[in-house]
Amino acid sequence: MVPAWALPGPALPSQPLSQDHSPLRSLGLSARPSPRSPAPVPPLLWSIFHRRSARPRPQAAPEPCTVEELNVPGNIVRVLADQGRLLPAGQPQPRLCLRRLLLFNLSALEEGERPTLAQLELRFQHSSYHGPSPGRVLELRLHRASPRGSPQPGRAPLLERSLAQPRRSLQFELGAALRGRAGPGRDYLALLLELSVSGGPGGPRSPCGSSAAFAGASLLLVTLGPQCRAARGRRSAPSPAVSPSPLCKPRRLYISFSDVGWENWIIAPQGYLANYCGGECPFPLAAELNSTNHAVLQTMVHSLDPRGTPQPCCVPVRLSPISILYYDNSDNVVLRHYEDMVVDECGCR
């Protein structure tokens, strides 16, 4: 008879778990994403992911509730694409170069998520964006708006900037625009972007030059999820070796995302070493089995009454996190730090 500790790890299901949404809900998703037109992964998210993945074990893990690269609290980093549109100028405004509704879908935010950074990036076509005519200044204004594009009356602009030397990419902090918006019922952030020119002589040429060569916008959003907890000073244990010991120990288990049918929406990693706990908790319990006082007494009673009292169970007592880069239900690129994903130590409980 083959002892239980010598058996291989648990087998993964032969059919993908495509219809089971309960594991996805634990990852903060309403359903299995099916990216239709996936956007390229922003370099910043690749940089954060590779930096975290490259840390050798057992080196200290990064602070789980801080995005060190941006120096802000948070465990979820999203890059939201603009879903807005160009708007008519309304009343004739000869110096108005661009009027656009910027629309960002916030429906993926869970109850209790707190935004800690909102950075708007405006991109222009580098080859044709040379700014307004000489002697003129590009004026940029950003207003809060309704999803239909009308500015909210009686409110000052979120920001106003004068740009004498425009650049290909402009970035602005918009934390004030998201205060009080997290949670259900506030599914969109709508902003009205206006570009115009001021100063300089008049003339028959367009005062905008090529300054309206707008290429796109995105919102970098960092949030702190309600499940995030600080685990300062925690270190990850080395990967468990294949051990012939029948005692309670971590056993090797590699989870491949393709085996569970998640490979089309998880960008990286392709899988990870999750491990599991297996083995016996015999009487008397040795010190290395990480036992509680309750487990010690339970094994004593089990030795006297094996039928009436079970042995303690071999369970995880220390876990470590991983970071996953994926597309969410709105085709946005998300980098999320998930706690309690890797079994580092086991004990008898």
Buried (B, 14 or more C-beta within 10 A) or exposed (E): EEEEBEEEEEEBEEEBBEEEEEEBEEEBBEEBBEBEEBBEBBEBBBEBBEEBEEEEBEEEBBBBBBBEBBEBBBBBBBBBBBBBEEBEEEEEEEBBBBBBBBBBBBEBBBEEBBBBBBBBBBBBEEEEBEBBBEEBBBBBBBBBBEEEBEBEEEEEBBBEBEBEEBEEEBEBEBEEBBEEBBEEEEEBBBBBBBBBBEBBEEEEEBBBBBBBBBEEBBBBBBBBBEBBEEBEEBEBBEEBEEEEEBBBBBBBBEBEBEBBBBBEBBBBBEBBBBBBBBBBBBBEBEEEBBBBEEBBBBBBEBEEEEEEBEBBBBBBBBBBBBBBBBBBBBBBBBBBBBBBBBBBBBBBB
